[in-house]
Amino acid sequence: MKINSVLLRFQESKHKQVGDFYFYFRFFSMKIK
């Protein structure tokens, strides 16, 4: 049970990083255009 919660938290943080990266990518692509 404890391992599952840790895994879930790791997955959430990873998803957040991808979201932040996508946000910056869109921001820069808009600036270039």
PDB file of N, CA, C, O and CB in Angstrom:
ATOM      1  N   MET A   1       0.842  -1.199   0.000  1.00  0.00           N
ATOM      2  CA  MET A   1       0.000   0.000   0.000  1.00  0.00           C
ATOM      3  C   MET A   1       0.885   1.261   0.000  1.00  0.00           C
ATOM      4  O   MET A   1       0.634   2.215  -0.736  1.00  0.00           O
ATOM      5  CB  MET A   1      -0.957  -0.001   1.237  1.00  0.00           C
ATOM      6  N   LYS A   2       1.926   1.233   0.846  1.00  0.00           N
ATOM      7  CA  LYS A   2       2.798   2.403   0.922  1.00  0.00           C
ATOM      8  C   LYS A   2       3.542   2.600  -0.401  1.00  0.00           C
ATOM      9  O   LYS A   2       3.680   3.723  -0.886  1.00  0.00           O
ATOM     10  CB  LYS A   2       3.803   2.255   2.088  1.00  0.00           C
ATOM     11  N   ILE A   3       4.017   1.494  -0.977  1.00  0.00           N
ATOM     12  CA  ILE A   3       4.745   1.584  -2.248  1.00  0.00           C
ATOM     13  C   ILE A   3       3.832   2.155  -3.334  1.00  0.00           C
ATOM     14  O   ILE A   3       4.273   2.936  -4.177  1.00  0.00           O
ATOM     15  CB  ILE A   3       5.287   0.190  -2.673  1.00  0.00           C
ATOM     16  N   ASN A   4       2.566   1.765  -3.307  1.00  0.00           N
ATOM     17  CA  ASN A   4       1.621   2.232  -4.316  1.00  0.00           C
ATOM     18  C   ASN A   4       1.449   3.749  -4.228  1.00  0.00           C
ATOM     19  O   ASN A   4       1.424   4.430  -5.253  1.00  0.00           O
ATOM     20  CB  ASN A   4       0.261   1.528  -4.147  1.00  0.00           C
ATOM     21  N   SER A   5       1.331   4.280  -3.005  1.00  0.00           N
ATOM     22  CA  SER A   5       1.141   5.724  -2.844  1.00  0.00           C
ATOM     23  C   SER A   5       2.382   6.478  -3.315  1.00  0.00           C
ATOM     24  O   SER A   5       2.277   7.539  -3.931  1.00  0.00           O
ATOM     25  CB  SER A   5       0.830   6.071  -1.369  1.00  0.00           C
ATOM     26  N   VAL A   6       3.556   5.924  -3.021  1.00  0.00           N
ATOM     27  CA  VAL A   6       4.799   6.577  -3.459  1.00  0.00           C
ATOM     28  C   VAL A   6       4.869   6.580  -4.978  1.00  0.00           C
ATOM     29  O   VAL A   6       5.268   7.572  -5.589  1.00  0.00           O
ATOM     30  CB  VAL A   6       6.046   5.864  -2.861  1.00  0.00           C
ATOM     31  N   LEU A   7       4.480   5.468  -5.582  1.00  0.00           N
ATOM     32  CA  LEU A   7       4.503   5.368  -7.040  1.00  0.00           C
ATOM     33  C   LEU A   7       3.534   6.379  -7.650  1.00  0.00           C
ATOM     34  O   LEU A   7       3.840   7.016  -8.657  1.00  0.00           O
ATOM     35  CB  LEU A   7       4.146   3.932  -7.496  1.00  0.00           C
ATOM     36  N   LEU A   8       2.371   6.516  -7.033  1.00  0.00           N
ATOM     37  CA  LEU A   8       1.363   7.447  -7.537  1.00  0.00           C
ATOM     38  C   LEU A   8       1.891   8.879  -7.460  1.00  0.00           C
ATOM     39  O   LEU A   8       1.717   9.670  -8.387  1.00  0.00           O
ATOM     40  CB  LEU A   8       0.042   7.312  -6.738  1.00  0.00           C
ATOM     41  N   ARG A   9       2.539   9.198  -6.339  1.00  0.00           N
ATOM     42  CA  ARG A   9       3.079  10.548  -6.168  1.00  0.00           C
ATOM     43  C   ARG A   9       4.165  10.824  -7.202  1.00  0.00           C
ATOM     44  O   ARG A   9       4.236  11.920  -7.757  1.00  0.00           O
ATOM     45  CB  ARG A   9       3.639  10.733  -4.745  1.00  0.00           C
ATOM     46  N   PHE A  10       5.012   9.825  -7.458  1.00  0.00           N
ATOM     47  CA  PHE A  10       6.076   9.977  -8.454  1.00  0.00           C
ATOM     48  C   PHE A  10       5.468  10.223  -9.831  1.00  0.00           C
ATOM     49  O   PHE A  10       5.954  11.056 -10.596  1.00  0.00           O
ATOM     50  CB  PHE A  10       6.988   8.726  -8.481  1.00  0.00           C
ATOM     51  N   GLN A  11       4.388   9.482 -10.140  1.00  0.00           N
ATOM     52  CA  GLN A  11       3.731   9.639 -11.431  1.00  0.00           C
ATOM     53  C   GLN A  11       3.143  11.042 -11.550  1.00  0.00           C
ATOM     54  O   GLN A  11       3.197  11.657 -12.615  1.00  0.00           O
ATOM     55  CB  GLN A  11       2.631   8.571 -11.617  1.00  0.00           C
ATOM     56  N   GLU A  12       2.576  11.547 -10.444  1.00  0.00           N
ATOM     57  CA  GLU A  12       1.984  12.886 -10.473  1.00  0.00           C
ATOM     58  C   GLU A  12       3.046  13.940 -10.734  1.00  0.00           C
ATOM     59  O   GLU A  12       2.853  14.830 -11.562  1.00  0.00           O
ATOM     60  CB  GLU A  12       1.258  13.184  -9.156  1.00  0.00           C
ATOM     61  N   SER A  13       4.174  13.844 -10.025  1.00  0.00           N
ATOM     62  CA  SER A  13       5.242  14.829 -10.201  1.00  0.00           C
ATOM     63  C   SER A  13       5.785  14.765 -11.627  1.00  0.00           C
ATOM     64  O   SER A  13       6.101  15.794 -12.223  1.00  0.00           O
ATOM     65  CB  SER A  13       6.380  14.591  -9.179  1.00  0.00           C
ATOM     66  N   LYS A  14       5.892  13.557 -12.168  1.00  0.00           N
ATOM     67  CA  LYS A  14       6.382  13.402 -13.538  1.00  0.00           C
ATOM     68  C   LYS A  14       5.399  14.059 -14.507  1.00  0.00           C
ATOM     69  O   LYS A  14       5.816  14.732 -15.449  1.00  0.00           O
ATOM     70  CB  LYS A  14       6.579  11.897 -13.890  1.00  0.00           C
ATOM     71  N   HIS A  15       4.104  13.869 -14.283  1.00  0.00           N
ATOM     72  CA  HIS A  15       3.088  14.451 -15.150  1.00  0.00           C
ATOM     73  C   HIS A  15       3.152  15.978 -15.072  1.00  0.00           C
ATOM     74  O   HIS A  15       2.981  16.665 -16.079  1.00  0.00           O
ATOM     75  CB  HIS A  15       1.678  13.942 -14.758  1.00  0.00           C
ATOM     76  N   LYS A  16       3.399  16.501 -13.871  1.00  0.00           N
ATOM     77  CA  LYS A  16       3.481  17.949 -13.697  1.00  0.00           C
ATOM     78  C   LYS A  16       4.671  18.504 -14.472  1.00  0.00           C
ATOM     79  O   LYS A  16       4.569  19.559 -15.099  1.00  0.00           O
ATOM     80  CB  LYS A  16       3.595  18.314 -12.201  1.00  0.00           C
ATOM     81  N   GLN A  17       5.803  17.796 -14.431  1.00  0.00           N
ATOM     82  CA  GLN A  17       6.988  18.251 -15.166  1.00  0.00           C
ATOM     83  C   GLN A  17       6.692  18.308 -16.657  1.00  0.00           C
ATOM     84  O   GLN A  17       7.070  19.264 -17.333  1.00  0.00           O
ATOM     85  CB  GLN A  17       8.193  17.321 -14.894  1.00  0.00           C
ATOM     86  N   VAL A  18       6.012  17.281 -17.174  1.00  0.00           N
ATOM     87  CA  VAL A  18       5.677  17.248 -18.597  1.00  0.00           C
ATOM     88  C   VAL A  18       4.746  18.406 -18.927  1.00  0.00           C
ATOM     89  O   VAL A  18       4.880  19.027 -19.981  1.00  0.00           O
ATOM     90  CB  VAL A  18       5.024  15.896 -18.983  1.00  0.00           C
ATOM     91  N   GLY A  19       3.804  18.702 -18.036  1.00  0.00           N
ATOM     92  CA  GLY A  19       2.870  19.803 -18.259  1.00  0.00           C
ATOM     93  C   GLY A  19       3.604  21.139 -18.308  1.00  0.00           C
ATOM     94  O   GLY A  19       3.328  21.978 -19.165  1.00  0.00           O
ATOM     95  N   ASP A  20       4.549  21.328 -17.372  1.00  0.00           N
ATOM     96  CA  ASP A  20       5.323  22.569 -17.351  1.00  0.00           C
ATOM     97  C   ASP A  20       6.146  22.700 -18.627  1.00  0.00           C
ATOM     98  O   ASP A  20       6.207  23.779 -19.218  1.00  0.00           O
ATOM     99  CB  ASP A  20       6.243  22.617 -16.114  1.00  0.00           C
ATOM    100  N   PHE A  21       6.779  21.607 -19.056  1.00  0.00           N
ATOM    101  CA  PHE A  21       7.594  21.630 -20.264  1.00  0.00           C
ATOM    102  C   PHE A  21       6.727  21.983 -21.474  1.00  0.00           C
ATOM    103  O   PHE A  21       7.143  22.766 -22.328  1.00  0.00           O
ATOM    104  CB  PHE A  21       8.293  20.267 -20.475  1.00  0.00           C
ATOM    105  N   TYR A  22       5.526  21.408 -21.549  1.00  0.00           N
ATOM    106  CA  TYR A  22       4.619  21.677 -22.664  1.00  0.00           C
ATOM    107  C   TYR A  22       4.203  23.143 -22.666  1.00  0.00           C
ATOM    108  O   TYR A  22       4.098  23.770 -23.720  1.00  0.00           O
ATOM    109  CB  TYR A  22       3.375  20.768 -22.588  1.00  0.00           C
ATOM    110  N   PHE A  23       3.964  23.687 -21.453  1.00  0.00           N
ATOM    111  CA  PHE A  23       3.562  25.091 -21.343  1.00  0.00           C
ATOM    112  C   PHE A  23       4.668  26.001 -21.879  1.00  0.00           C
ATOM    113  O   PHE A  23       4.400  26.913 -22.660  1.00  0.00           O
ATOM    114  CB  PHE A  23       3.233  25.450 -19.873  1.00  0.00           C
ATOM    115  N   TYR A  24       5.919  25.750 -21.456  1.00  0.00           N
ATOM    116  CA  TYR A  24       7.037  26.580 -21.919  1.00  0.00           C
ATOM    117  C   TYR A  24       7.253  26.418 -23.424  1.00  0.00           C
ATOM    118  O   TYR A  24       7.574  27.379 -24.124  1.00  0.00           O
ATOM    119  CB  TYR A  24       8.327  26.218 -21.157  1.00  0.00           C
ATOM    120  N   PHE A  25       7.072  25.181 -23.912  1.00  0.00           N
ATOM    121  CA  PHE A  25       7.249  24.927 -25.340  1.00  0.00           C
ATOM    122  C   PHE A  25       6.251  25.748 -26.150  1.00  0.00           C
ATOM    123  O   PHE A  25       6.617  26.356 -27.156  1.00  0.00           O
ATOM    124  CB  PHE A  25       7.086  23.424 -25.649  1.00  0.00           C
ATOM    125  N   ARG A  26       4.980  25.768 -25.710  1.00  0.00           N
ATOM    126  CA  ARG A  26       3.965  26.550 -26.422  1.00  0.00           C
ATOM    127  C   ARG A  26       4.284  28.034 -26.331  1.00  0.00           C
ATOM    128  O   ARG A  26       4.112  28.774 -27.300  1.00  0.00           O
ATOM    129  CB  ARG A  26       2.558  26.271 -25.853  1.00  0.00           C
ATOM    130  N   PHE A  27       4.753  28.469 -25.154  1.00  0.00           N
ATOM    131  CA  PHE A  27       5.064  29.884 -24.949  1.00  0.00           C
ATOM    132  C   PHE A  27       6.154  30.343 -25.915  1.00  0.00           C
ATOM    133  O   PHE A  27       6.030  31.389 -26.552  1.00  0.00           O
ATOM    134  CB  PHE A  27       5.502  30.133 -23.494  1.00  0.00           C
ATOM    135  N   PHE A  28       7.226  29.551 -26.017  1.00  0.00           N
ATOM    136  CA  PHE A  28       8.337  29.919 -26.901  1.00  0.00           C
ATOM    137  C   PHE A  28       7.923  29.845 -28.369  1.00  0.00           C
ATOM    138  O   PHE A  28       8.326  30.687 -29.172  1.00  0.00           O
ATOM    139  CB  PHE A  28       9.546  29.005 -26.651  1.00  0.00           C
ATOM    140  N   SER A  29       7.119  28.839 -28.721  1.00  0.00           N
ATOM    141  CA  SER A  29       6.694  28.711 -30.120  1.00  0.00           C
ATOM    142  C   SER A  29       5.825  29.905 -30.508  1.00  0.00           C
ATOM    143  O   SER A  29       5.879  30.366 -31.648  1.00  0.00           O
ATOM    144  CB  SER A  29       5.920  27.379 -30.344  1.00  0.00           C
ATOM    145  N   MET A  30       5.022  30.409 -29.566  1.00  0.00           N
ATOM    146  CA  MET A  30       4.200  31.585 -29.847  1.00  0.00           C
ATOM    147  C   MET A  30       5.087  32.812 -30.017  1.00  0.00           C
ATOM    148  O   MET A  30       4.826  33.660 -30.870  1.00  0.00           O
ATOM    149  CB  MET A  30       3.169  31.816 -28.720  1.00  0.00           C
ATOM    150  N   LYS A  31       6.140  32.903 -29.198  1.00  0.00           N
ATOM    151  CA  LYS A  31       7.047  34.059 -29.286  1.00  0.00           C
ATOM    152  C   LYS A  31       7.783  34.059 -30.619  1.00  0.00           C
ATOM    153  O   LYS A  31       7.990  35.115 -31.216  1.00  0.00           O
ATOM    154  CB  LYS A  31       8.062  34.050 -28.120  1.00  0.00           C
ATOM    155  N   ILE A  32       8.177  32.877 -31.087  1.00  0.00           N
ATOM    156  CA  ILE A  32       8.909  32.785 -32.354  1.00  0.00           C
ATOM    157  C   ILE A  32       8.006  33.240 -33.504  1.00  0.00           C
ATOM    158  O   ILE A  32       8.438  33.974 -34.392  1.00  0.00           O
ATOM    159  CB  ILE A  32       9.414  31.329 -32.597  1.00  0.00           C
ATOM    160  N   LYS A  33       6.766  32.800 -33.474  1.00  0.00           N
ATOM    161  CA  LYS A  33       5.825  33.208 -34.525  1.00  0.00           C
ATOM    162  C   LYS A  33       5.453  34.676 -34.344  1.00  0.00           C
ATOM    163  O   LYS A  33       4.670  35.216 -35.126  1.00  0.00           O
ATOM    164  CB  LYS A  33       4.548  32.319 -34.503  1.00  0.00           C
TER     165      LYS A  33
END
